[in-house]
Amino acid sequence: MRVLVTGAGGYVGGALVRRLLADGQIAGRTLGELVATDLRLDGLPSDARLQAVAGDLSQAATQDALFAAPLDVVFHLASVPGGTAEAQPALARRVNLDATLDLFDRSRQQVEAGGAVPRVVFASTIAVYGLPMPAMVDDTTPCSPQMSYGAQKWMGEIALADASRRGWADGVSLRLPGVLARPPAPTGQLSAFMSDLLRELSQGRAFTCPTGPDATTWASSIHNVLDNLLHAAVVAADRLPASRALLLPTQRFAMAGLVAAVEQVFGTPAQALVRWAPDAHIERLFGRFPARQPPAAAAAGFAPDGDLPTLVRRSLAPA
């Protein structure tokens, strides 16, 4: 198989590259070449199967290199995240929308040239639902994004569903929740405080949380997200909804519960080490997540971490 990972220099993309190389296959099909692309590709493993393409995904020359030979699977993870997308709208449109549509068009060109229809796994976001969310989010909840990032991801979902309908791609869009635990880095992701909380409290260091203890959110461990991305590469198309978009099963928890789980798993006095300092903006974005029911994803074989201690343990395990 020839597989592409965009955004391979990021936290999830880099972890996915390492997982694919370690597994050496997808559903029994041997990984022949793994193409990894991002603006920078620091820290990727040395492997004869890995082709690193450092470049701007919105540039034709970069996409030429990516599609120099037919692709079997595309994991499209590259994006400009929420806070940065709001601050730099032109950049966000170029990467999150224009480059995404160009990538799907390359898939069409591959098919029209007689190549295989690639499975395209698109990393979308729960930001497509907007705020405030209803009391229950399920597979019928309408999208109403309130930020450019969510709007651009929703546009990408629609474009991929249309390409799939036409036979130009075999798409799956996964509405990813927060991913834990990201390393400290200036990524522009406003939800990074949850990863910081896990890292600091697990090491017995004090942490000031920008929400109250009762703030509720959704999140999955990096290992769970990788499992679901890889399942998306092989799940049968007839198990997917017509929209090709899925709200993933994930954990919903109060921040106080997360702190208690850290204490349980790592044995540090996490509940005594945390100081609650609610920020109204952060609470509005990440502290009022309602109950959710994603039966379509569960029926298609996608799964959550299981429980909160498992999420905490897996979040801080090397990926």
C-alpha positions as CSV (number, residue, x, y, z in Angstrom):
1,M,0.0,0.0,0.0
2,R,1.0,3.6,-0.6
3,V,-0.3,5.8,2.3
4,L,-0.2,9.5,2.8
5,V,-0.3,11.4,6.1
6,T,-0.7,15.2,5.9
7,G,0.1,17.2,9.0
8,A,2.7,14.6,9.9
9,G,4.8,17.2,11.8
10,G,2.0,17.6,14.3
11,Y,1.2,15.7,17.5
12,V,-1.4,13.3,16.0
13,G,0.1,13.1,12.6
14,G,3.6,12.2,14.0
15,A,2.1,9.6,16.3
16,L,0.1,8.1,13.3
17,V,3.3,7.9,11.2
18,R,5.1,6.0,14.0
19,R,2.1,3.7,14.5
20,L,1.9,2.9,10.8
21,L,5.6,2.1,10.6
22,A,5.4,0.0,13.7
23,D,2.4,-2.0,12.5
24,G,3.8,-2.3,8.9
25,Q,0.3,-3.0,7.6
26,I,-3.3,-1.9,7.5
27,A,-5.9,-4.7,7.8
28,G,-3.4,-7.3,6.5
29,R,-2.2,-5.2,3.5
30,T,1.5,-4.5,3.7
31,L,2.6,-0.9,4.0
32,G,5.0,-0.4,1.0
33,E,5.5,3.4,1.1
34,L,4.4,6.0,3.7
35,V,4.4,9.6,2.5
36,A,4.5,12.1,5.3
37,T,4.1,15.8,4.6
38,D,4.0,19.1,6.6
39,L,5.8,22.4,6.6
40,R,8.4,20.8,8.9
41,L,9.1,17.2,9.6
42,D,11.3,17.1,12.6
43,G,11.7,14.0,14.7
44,L,10.2,11.4,12.3
45,P,11.9,8.0,12.4
46,S,14.4,6.8,9.9
47,D,12.8,4.1,7.8
48,A,13.2,3.0,4.2
49,R,9.5,3.0,3.7
50,L,9.1,6.6,4.7
51,Q,9.1,9.4,2.1
52,A,9.2,12.8,3.8
53,V,7.9,15.7,1.8
54,A,8.4,19.0,3.6
55,G,6.3,21.7,2.0
56,D,3.2,23.8,1.9
57,L,0.2,21.6,1.2
58,S,-1.5,24.5,-0.5
59,Q,1.2,24.6,-3.2
60,A,0.7,22.6,-6.4
61,A,4.4,21.4,-6.3
62,T,3.8,19.8,-2.9
63,Q,0.7,18.0,-4.0
64,D,2.5,16.9,-7.2
65,A,5.0,15.1,-5.0
66,L,2.4,13.5,-2.9
67,F,0.5,12.1,-5.8
68,A,3.6,11.2,-7.9
69,A,2.3,7.6,-7.6
70,P,-1.2,6.4,-6.8
71,L,-2.3,6.5,-3.2
72,D,-4.4,3.8,-1.5
73,V,-5.1,5.6,1.8
74,V,-5.0,9.3,2.6
75,F,-5.1,10.5,6.2
76,H,-5.7,14.3,5.9
77,L,-4.8,15.8,9.3
78,A,-3.2,19.0,8.3
79,S,-5.0,22.1,9.6
80,V,-4.7,25.6,11.1
81,P,-6.4,25.1,14.5
82,G,-9.1,27.2,16.1
83,G,-7.3,30.1,17.9
84,T,-4.8,30.6,15.1
85,A,-7.6,30.3,12.4
86,E,-9.5,33.1,14.1
87,A,-6.4,35.3,14.3
88,Q,-5.2,34.5,10.7
89,P,-8.2,34.0,8.5
90,A,-6.4,34.1,5.2
91,L,-4.0,31.4,6.3
92,A,-6.8,29.3,7.7
93,R,-8.8,29.4,4.5
94,R,-5.7,28.6,2.4
95,V,-4.9,25.5,4.5
96,N,-8.2,24.3,6.0
97,L,-10.3,24.8,2.9
98,D,-8.5,25.5,-0.3
99,A,-5.7,22.9,0.2
100,T,-8.3,20.4,1.4
101,L,-10.4,20.9,-1.8
102,D,-7.3,20.6,-3.9
103,L,-6.3,17.4,-2.2
104,F,-9.7,15.9,-2.9
105,D,-9.4,17.0,-6.5
106,R,-6.1,15.2,-6.8
107,S,-8.0,12.1,-5.7
108,R,-10.4,12.6,-8.5
109,Q,-7.6,13.0,-11.0
110,Q,-6.1,9.7,-9.8
111,V,-9.4,7.9,-10.3
112,E,-10.0,9.5,-13.7
113,A,-6.5,8.4,-14.8
114,G,-7.4,4.8,-14.0
115,G,-6.0,4.6,-10.5
116,A,-7.6,3.1,-7.4
117,V,-10.3,5.0,-5.5
118,P,-8.4,6.0,-2.3
119,R,-9.9,5.8,1.1
120,V,-9.6,9.3,2.4
121,V,-9.8,9.7,6.2
122,F,-10.5,13.4,7.0
123,A,-9.8,14.7,10.5
124,S,-12.8,16.9,11.2
125,T,-13.8,18.4,14.5
126,I,-16.6,18.7,17.1
127,A,-16.3,22.4,16.5
128,V,-18.7,21.9,13.6
129,Y,-21.6,21.9,16.1
130,G,-20.9,25.4,17.3
131,L,-22.0,26.9,20.6
132,P,-24.0,26.6,22.6
133,M,-24.7,22.9,22.0
134,P,-28.1,21.4,22.7
135,A,-28.7,19.3,25.8
136,M,-27.9,16.1,23.8
137,V,-25.6,15.8,20.8
138,D,-26.3,12.8,18.5
139,D,-26.1,11.7,14.9
140,T,-29.0,14.0,14.0
141,T,-27.7,17.2,15.6
142,P,-27.3,19.9,13.0
143,C,-24.0,21.7,12.4
144,S,-23.8,25.4,13.3
145,P,-20.1,26.3,13.6
146,Q,-19.3,29.6,15.3
147,M,-15.6,29.8,14.4
148,S,-13.8,29.6,11.0
149,Y,-12.0,26.4,12.0
150,G,-15.3,24.5,12.5
151,A,-16.9,26.1,9.4
152,Q,-14.0,25.1,7.2
153,K,-14.0,21.6,8.5
154,W,-17.7,21.2,7.8
155,M,-17.2,22.4,4.3
156,G,-14.5,19.8,3.9
157,E,-16.9,17.1,5.2
158,I,-19.5,18.1,2.6
159,A,-16.9,18.1,-0.2
160,L,-15.6,14.7,0.7
161,A,-19.1,13.3,0.9
162,D,-19.8,14.6,-2.6
163,A,-16.5,13.2,-3.9
164,S,-17.5,9.9,-2.4
165,R,-20.9,10.0,-4.1
166,R,-19.2,10.5,-7.4
167,G,-16.7,7.8,-6.9
168,W,-13.7,10.2,-6.8
169,A,-12.8,9.1,-3.3
170,D,-14.0,6.7,-0.6
171,G,-14.2,9.2,2.3
172,V,-14.7,9.1,6.1
173,S,-14.8,12.3,8.1
174,L,-14.2,11.8,11.9
175,R,-15.3,14.6,14.2
176,L,-12.5,14.4,16.6
177,P,-12.8,15.6,20.2
178,G,-9.9,17.0,22.3
179,V,-6.8,14.8,22.1
180,L,-4.8,14.1,25.2
181,A,-2.1,14.7,26.1
182,R,-0.4,17.1,23.7
183,P,3.2,18.1,24.4
184,P,3.7,21.8,25.4
185,A,4.0,23.7,22.1
186,P,2.6,27.1,20.7
187,T,0.0,25.4,18.4
188,G,-2.8,27.9,18.9
189,Q,-5.1,25.3,20.4
190,L,-7.1,26.8,23.2
191,S,-7.8,23.4,24.7
192,A,-4.1,22.7,25.4
193,F,-4.7,23.4,29.1
194,M,-6.2,19.9,29.6
195,S,-3.0,18.3,28.4
196,D,-1.0,20.7,30.6
197,L,-3.2,19.7,33.6
198,L,-2.5,16.0,33.0
199,R,1.2,16.4,32.6
200,E,1.7,18.7,35.6
201,L,-0.5,17.0,38.1
202,S,0.8,13.5,37.2
203,Q,4.3,14.8,38.1
204,G,3.2,16.2,41.4
205,R,3.4,19.8,40.3
206,A,0.8,22.5,41.1
207,F,-1.5,23.6,38.3
208,T,-4.0,26.4,37.8
209,C,-7.0,25.3,35.8
210,P,-8.8,27.9,33.7
211,T,-12.2,26.3,34.4
212,G,-14.2,25.4,37.4
213,P,-14.3,21.9,38.8
214,D,-17.8,21.2,37.4
215,A,-16.9,22.2,33.8
216,T,-17.7,19.3,31.5
217,T,-15.9,18.5,28.3
218,W,-15.2,15.7,25.8
219,A,-11.8,14.1,25.1
220,S,-10.0,11.0,24.0
221,S,-6.4,9.7,24.5
222,I,-4.0,9.9,21.6
223,H,-3.9,6.1,21.5
224,N,-7.7,5.9,21.1
225,V,-7.7,8.5,18.4
226,L,-5.0,6.5,16.5
227,D,-7.1,3.3,16.9
228,N,-10.1,5.1,15.4
229,L,-8.2,6.7,12.5
230,L,-6.8,3.3,11.5
231,H,-10.3,1.8,11.8
232,A,-11.6,4.5,9.5
233,A,-9.0,3.4,6.9
234,V,-10.7,0.0,6.6
235,V,-14.3,0.2,7.8
236,A,-16.7,-0.9,5.0
237,A,-18.5,2.0,3.2
238,D,-21.9,0.4,3.7
239,R,-21.4,0.8,7.5
240,L,-21.1,4.6,7.0
241,P,-23.9,7.2,6.9
242,A,-24.6,9.0,3.6
243,S,-22.8,12.1,5.0
244,R,-19.7,10.0,5.6
245,A,-19.2,12.0,8.8
246,L,-19.2,10.5,12.3
247,L,-19.3,11.8,15.8
248,L,-16.8,9.5,17.6
249,P,-17.5,7.8,20.9
250,T,-15.5,9.6,23.5
251,Q,-15.4,10.4,27.2
252,R,-17.5,13.1,28.8
253,F,-16.2,14.2,32.2
254,A,-16.1,17.0,34.7
255,M,-12.7,18.6,35.2
256,A,-12.8,17.6,38.9
257,G,-13.3,14.0,37.7
258,L,-10.2,14.2,35.5
259,V,-8.2,15.5,38.4
260,A,-9.4,12.7,40.7
261,A,-8.5,10.1,37.9
262,V,-5.0,11.5,37.8
263,E,-4.7,11.1,41.5
264,Q,-6.0,7.5,41.3
265,V,-3.7,6.5,38.4
266,F,-0.4,8.3,39.4
267,G,-0.8,8.5,43.2
268,T,0.0,12.2,43.3
269,P,-2.1,14.6,45.5
270,A,-3.6,16.0,42.4
271,Q,-6.8,17.3,44.1
272,A,-4.7,19.3,46.5
273,L,-2.4,20.6,43.8
274,V,-5.0,22.0,41.5
275,R,-6.2,25.6,41.8
276,W,-9.5,26.5,40.1
277,A,-9.4,29.9,38.3
278,P,-12.3,29.9,35.8
279,D,-11.9,32.0,32.7
280,A,-15.3,32.8,31.1
281,H,-14.1,32.4,27.6
282,I,-12.4,29.1,28.2
283,E,-15.4,27.8,30.1
284,R,-17.7,28.8,27.3
285,L,-15.6,26.9,24.7
286,F,-14.6,23.8,26.6
287,G,-16.6,23.6,29.8
288,R,-20.2,23.2,28.8
289,F,-20.2,20.0,26.8
290,P,-23.5,18.1,27.0
291,A,-24.3,14.4,26.9
292,R,-23.7,12.7,23.5
293,Q,-24.9,9.6,21.8
294,P,-23.1,8.5,18.6
295,P,-24.8,5.3,17.6
296,A,-23.7,5.4,14.0
297,A,-20.0,5.4,14.9
298,A,-20.5,2.7,17.5
299,A,-22.4,0.5,15.0
300,A,-19.5,1.0,12.6
301,G,-17.0,-0.3,15.1
302,F,-15.5,2.9,16.5
303,A,-14.9,2.9,20.3
304,P,-13.9,5.2,23.2
305,D,-11.2,4.8,25.8
306,G,-13.6,3.0,28.1
307,D,-13.3,4.9,31.4
308,L,-11.6,8.0,32.8
309,P,-8.6,6.3,34.5
310,T,-8.0,4.4,31.2
311,L,-8.1,7.7,29.3
312,V,-5.6,9.3,31.7
313,R,-3.3,6.3,31.6
314,R,-3.3,6.1,27.8
315,S,-3.0,9.8,27.4
316,L,0.4,9.9,29.1
317,A,1.7,6.7,27.6
318,P,4.2,7.2,24.7
319,A,2.6,7.3,21.3
